[in-house]
């Protein structure tokens, strides 16, 4: 009997030691990885499954309690908290012992399994680390992620404070300050210039999409004049459209210029809010100018007005 108890005790001791060693091996970061904007360390027990080469890693938390953990280096024009919360959840701050902000969000996936997400970042650059696994695996997975987040370092030179407060383009000038930013886009292949204005760092996840002002300049003759363009769209929306409603066709003054005007609305796919689109168009020096303002009704009017006021036509 005594010999049996000794054997059982030895097995328990070995199992406990093995469990401690496994936990340490799977949760103690020591292997460094780098993305465009960050560096971080993961435990030796992590197995790299996929690397897209631009900062998206798919790793396996290996062993009997294996689960996938995803790492995404991403850029959004909002705060870390707003990104972590998304459109509806409430994220909690997590101290990682550095100047970086970090927030944790806990929810469930469609299989009702725990969805664990930690986001660290600064200056609209984020390292998003998440996993979805069973409740049994979640404890060890989250312990590993917490330790990983404490190794995250921001390696980019990008800083919001370094962005210009004024943008000079061939056909207009934009004075945004640091509240908004202007950037080239490629939404319209026929345009000579295609510029977007948005919040530099919004405190709401919706600010990654709204409000926004788009400015297009095209050669006259290569596209329909604003009046014809707006008339066609007005008739299309007026006769019934699956997505857009309440079209209004008029003429309004903008930048001291008499413009063709078209307004219509759309229901948000995420909630009951209404998105309002206002289009202004005019001709100048053999060029067509099209300005589109997009925003959530009863929320973004002030910001849109500020964006439009920042524009000076040359």
C-alpha positions as CSV (number, residue, x, y, z in Angstrom):
1,X,0.0,0.0,0.0
2,X,2.8,2.3,0.9
3,X,4.5,1.6,-2.4
4,X,1.3,2.4,-4.2
5,X,0.9,5.7,-2.5
6,X,4.5,6.6,-3.3
7,X,3.8,5.8,-7.0
8,X,0.6,7.8,-7.0
9,X,2.4,10.8,-5.3
10,X,5.2,10.6,-7.8
11,X,2.7,10.6,-10.7
12,X,1.0,13.7,-9.2
13,X,4.3,15.5,-8.7
14,X,5.4,14.7,-12.3
15,X,2.0,15.7,-13.7
16,X,2.1,19.0,-11.7
17,X,5.6,19.7,-12.8
18,X,4.7,18.9,-16.4
19,X,1.6,21.2,-16.2
20,X,3.7,24.0,-14.8
21,X,6.4,23.5,-17.5
22,X,3.7,23.4,-20.3
23,X,2.0,26.5,-19.0
24,X,5.3,28.3,-18.9
25,X,6.3,27.1,-22.3
26,X,3.0,28.2,-23.8
27,X,2.6,31.5,-22.1
28,X,6.1,32.9,-21.6
29,X,7.0,35.1,-24.7
30,X,10.6,34.7,-26.0
31,X,10.5,34.6,-29.8
32,X,10.3,37.9,-31.5
33,X,8.2,38.8,-34.6
34,X,8.0,42.1,-36.5
35,X,5.3,43.9,-38.5
36,X,5.4,47.2,-40.3
37,X,4.6,49.2,-37.2
38,X,5.3,46.8,-34.2
39,X,7.5,44.2,-32.7
40,X,6.3,41.6,-30.2
41,X,7.3,38.3,-28.7
42,X,5.4,35.0,-28.5
43,X,6.0,31.8,-26.5
44,X,8.2,29.1,-28.0
45,X,5.2,26.8,-28.1
46,X,3.5,28.9,-30.7
47,X,3.6,27.5,-34.3
48,X,3.4,29.9,-37.2
49,X,0.8,28.8,-39.7
50,X,0.7,31.7,-42.1
51,X,2.4,35.0,-42.7
52,X,1.1,37.3,-45.4
53,X,4.3,39.4,-45.3
54,X,2.7,42.6,-44.3
55,X,1.8,42.1,-40.7
56,X,-0.9,39.5,-40.6
57,X,0.1,36.4,-38.7
58,X,-1.9,33.2,-38.1
59,X,-0.3,31.2,-35.2
60,X,-1.3,27.9,-33.5
61,X,-1.3,27.7,-29.7
62,X,-0.1,24.1,-29.9
63,X,-0.4,21.2,-27.5
64,X,-3.5,19.5,-26.1
65,X,-5.2,22.9,-25.6
66,X,-4.3,24.2,-29.0
67,X,-6.2,27.2,-30.6
68,X,-5.6,29.7,-33.3
69,X,-4.3,33.2,-32.4
70,X,-4.3,35.9,-35.0
71,X,-2.1,39.0,-35.1
72,X,-3.0,41.9,-37.4
73,X,-1.0,45.2,-37.8
74,X,-3.7,47.6,-39.0
75,X,-4.4,51.3,-39.5
76,X,-7.7,53.1,-38.7
77,X,-8.4,56.8,-38.2
78,X,-9.7,56.4,-34.7
79,X,-8.5,55.9,-31.1
80,X,-7.3,52.5,-29.8
81,X,-10.4,52.3,-27.6
82,X,-12.8,53.1,-30.4
83,X,-11.2,50.4,-32.6
84,X,-11.3,47.8,-29.8
85,X,-15.0,48.6,-29.0
86,X,-16.1,48.5,-32.6
87,X,-19.7,49.6,-33.2
88,X,-21.2,48.2,-30.0
89,X,-19.0,46.5,-27.4
90,X,-17.3,48.0,-24.4
91,X,-13.6,47.5,-24.1
92,X,-11.6,47.7,-20.9
93,X,-8.2,49.3,-20.5
94,X,-5.3,46.8,-19.9
95,X,-1.9,48.1,-18.6
96,X,1.0,46.7,-20.6
97,X,3.6,48.8,-18.8
98,X,4.5,51.1,-21.7
99,X,3.3,54.4,-23.4
100,X,1.1,52.3,-25.7
101,X,-2.7,52.2,-25.0
102,X,-4.2,48.7,-24.8
103,X,-7.8,47.6,-24.5
104,X,-9.3,44.2,-24.1
105,X,-12.7,43.1,-25.4
106,X,-14.5,39.9,-24.5
107,X,-17.5,38.6,-26.4
108,X,-18.7,35.4,-28.1
109,X,-18.7,34.1,-31.6
110,X,-21.7,32.6,-33.5
111,X,-20.9,29.2,-31.9
112,X,-21.2,30.9,-28.4
113,X,-17.5,30.4,-27.8
114,X,-15.4,33.0,-26.1
115,X,-13.9,35.6,-28.4
116,X,-10.9,37.3,-26.8
117,X,-9.4,40.4,-28.3
118,X,-6.5,42.6,-27.2
119,X,-5.5,45.8,-29.1
120,X,-2.4,47.9,-28.4
121,X,-1.4,50.9,-30.4
122,X,-0.9,54.6,-30.8
123,X,-1.3,57.3,-33.5
124,X,-4.0,55.2,-35.5
125,X,-1.6,52.2,-35.8
126,X,-2.8,49.1,-33.9
127,X,-1.7,45.6,-33.2
128,X,-4.9,43.5,-33.0
129,X,-4.5,40.1,-31.3
130,X,-7.5,37.8,-31.1
131,X,-8.6,34.2,-30.6
132,X,-11.8,32.3,-30.5
133,X,-11.8,29.0,-28.7
134,X,-13.6,26.8,-26.2
135,X,-14.0,27.9,-22.6
136,X,-11.5,25.3,-21.5
137,X,-8.8,26.6,-23.8
138,X,-9.7,30.3,-23.2
139,X,-7.9,30.6,-19.8
140,X,-4.5,29.5,-21.1
141,X,-4.9,31.4,-24.4
142,X,-5.7,34.7,-22.7
143,X,-2.8,34.3,-20.2
144,X,-0.5,33.9,-23.2
145,X,-2.0,36.9,-25.0
146,X,-1.7,39.1,-21.9
147,X,2.0,38.3,-21.6
148,X,2.4,38.9,-25.4
149,X,0.8,42.3,-25.2
150,X,3.3,43.3,-22.5
151,X,6.1,42.8,-25.1
152,X,4.6,45.0,-27.8
153,X,6.7,47.9,-29.0
154,X,5.8,50.6,-31.5
155,X,8.6,50.7,-34.1
156,X,7.1,53.1,-36.7
157,X,8.2,56.7,-37.2
158,X,4.7,57.8,-38.0
159,X,3.2,60.4,-35.6
160,X,-0.1,62.3,-36.0
161,X,1.7,65.4,-34.7
162,X,3.9,65.3,-37.8
163,X,1.0,65.5,-40.3
164,X,0.6,68.8,-42.1
165,X,-2.1,71.2,-41.1
166,X,-2.5,72.4,-44.7
167,X,-2.5,70.5,-48.0
168,X,-1.8,72.3,-51.3
169,X,-3.2,70.7,-54.4
170,X,-3.3,71.9,-58.1
171,X,-7.0,72.9,-58.0
172,X,-7.6,73.7,-54.3
173,X,-6.1,74.2,-50.9
174,X,-7.2,72.4,-47.7
175,X,-6.5,73.7,-44.2
176,X,-7.4,70.8,-41.9
177,X,-5.4,71.5,-38.8
178,X,-4.6,68.3,-37.0
179,X,-8.3,67.5,-36.4
180,X,-8.8,66.2,-40.0
181,X,-6.5,64.9,-42.7
182,X,-6.5,64.9,-46.5
183,X,-5.2,62.1,-48.7
184,X,-5.2,61.0,-52.3
185,X,-7.6,58.2,-53.2
186,X,-8.3,56.2,-56.4
187,X,-12.1,55.9,-56.2
188,X,-12.6,57.6,-59.6
189,X,-10.4,56.5,-62.5
190,X,-11.5,59.4,-64.7
191,X,-10.4,62.1,-62.2
192,X,-7.4,64.4,-62.5
193,X,-7.4,64.6,-58.7
194,X,-9.3,62.5,-56.1
195,X,-9.0,63.7,-52.5
196,X,-10.5,62.4,-49.2
197,X,-11.0,64.4,-46.0
198,X,-11.7,62.6,-42.7
199,X,-11.1,62.7,-39.0
200,X,-7.4,62.2,-38.2
201,X,-8.2,60.3,-35.0
202,X,-11.9,59.9,-34.3
203,X,-13.2,58.8,-30.8
204,X,-16.0,56.7,-32.4
205,X,-15.5,53.6,-34.5
206,X,-18.0,55.1,-37.0
207,X,-15.4,57.8,-37.7
208,X,-13.4,55.3,-39.7
209,X,-16.2,55.8,-42.4
210,X,-18.1,58.9,-41.4
211,X,-18.0,61.8,-41.8
212,X,-16.1,62.2,-45.0
213,X,-15.7,64.7,-47.8
214,X,-14.5,63.6,-51.3
215,X,-13.3,66.0,-53.9
216,X,-13.0,65.0,-57.6
217,X,-11.7,67.1,-60.5
218,X,-12.1,65.8,-64.1
219,X,-11.5,67.2,-67.6
220,X,-14.7,68.6,-69.1
221,X,-16.0,66.4,-71.8
222,X,-14.6,63.1,-70.4
223,X,-17.6,62.8,-68.0
224,X,-21.1,64.1,-67.9
225,X,-21.5,67.7,-66.7
226,X,-22.6,67.9,-63.1
227,X,-26.1,69.0,-64.1
228,X,-26.6,65.9,-66.3
229,X,-24.9,63.6,-63.8
230,X,-27.1,64.7,-61.0
231,X,-30.3,64.7,-63.1
232,X,-29.7,61.0,-64.0
233,X,-29.1,60.0,-60.4
234,X,-32.0,61.9,-59.1
235,X,-34.4,60.2,-61.6
236,X,-32.9,56.9,-60.7
237,X,-33.4,57.4,-56.9
238,X,-36.8,59.1,-57.4
239,X,-38.3,56.1,-59.2
240,X,-37.3,53.8,-56.4
241,X,-34.0,52.4,-55.3
242,X,-33.1,49.5,-53.0
243,X,-30.5,51.4,-51.1
244,X,-31.1,55.2,-51.5
245,X,-34.2,57.3,-50.8
246,X,-35.5,60.9,-50.3
247,X,-33.6,62.4,-53.2
248,X,-33.5,66.2,-53.5
249,X,-32.3,68.0,-56.6
250,X,-31.5,71.8,-56.4
251,X,-28.9,74.4,-56.8
252,X,-26.9,75.7,-53.9
253,X,-23.9,78.0,-53.3
254,X,-20.6,76.6,-52.0
255,X,-17.2,78.3,-51.9
256,X,-19.0,81.4,-53.3
257,X,-19.9,79.4,-56.4
258,X,-23.3,78.5,-57.7
259,X,-23.3,74.6,-57.7
260,X,-25.6,71.9,-58.9
261,X,-26.9,70.0,-55.8
262,X,-28.1,66.5,-55.2
263,X,-29.0,65.0,-51.8
264,X,-30.1,61.5,-50.9
265,X,-30.1,59.2,-47.9
266,X,-29.3,55.6,-46.9
267,X,-30.1,53.4,-43.9
268,X,-27.0,52.2,-42.1
269,X,-26.5,48.4,-42.4
270,X,-25.2,48.3,-38.8
271,X,-28.0,50.1,-37.0
272,X,-31.0,52.4,-37.5
273,X,-29.0,55.5,-38.2
274,X,-29.4,57.4,-41.5
275,X,-26.5,58.3,-43.7
276,X,-26.9,61.6,-45.7
277,X,-25.1,62.2,-49.0
278,X,-24.8,65.8,-50.3
279,X,-23.2,66.3,-53.8
280,X,-22.1,69.7,-55.2
281,X,-20.9,70.1,-58.7
282,X,-19.7,73.0,-60.9
283,X,-17.5,73.7,-63.9
284,X,-14.4,75.9,-63.8
285,X,-11.7,76.4,-66.4
286,X,-12.7,73.4,-68.5
287,X,-12.8,71.3,-65.4
288,X,-15.6,69.6,-63.6
289,X,-15.5,69.7,-59.8
290,X,-17.5,67.3,-57.7
291,X,-17.7,67.5,-53.9
292,X,-19.4,64.7,-52.0
293,X,-20.1,65.1,-48.2
294,X,-21.2,61.9,-46.4
295,X,-22.2,61.7,-42.7
296,X,-24.7,60.4,-40.2
297,X,-27.7,62.6,-39.8
298,X,-28.1,64.6,-36.6
299,X,-24.5,63.7,-35.7
300,X,-21.9,64.7,-38.3
301,X,-23.3,68.1,-39.6
302,X,-20.8,70.2,-37.7
303,X,-17.8,68.2,-38.7
304,X,-18.9,68.2,-42.4
305,X,-19.3,72.0,-42.2
306,X,-15.8,72.3,-40.8
307,X,-14.4,70.1,-43.6
308,X,-16.1,72.1,-46.3
309,X,-15.0,75.3,-44.8
310,X,-11.4,74.1,-44.9
311,X,-11.4,74.0,-48.7
312,X,-10.4,76.9,-50.9
313,X,-10.9,76.6,-54.7
314,X,-8.0,78.1,-56.7
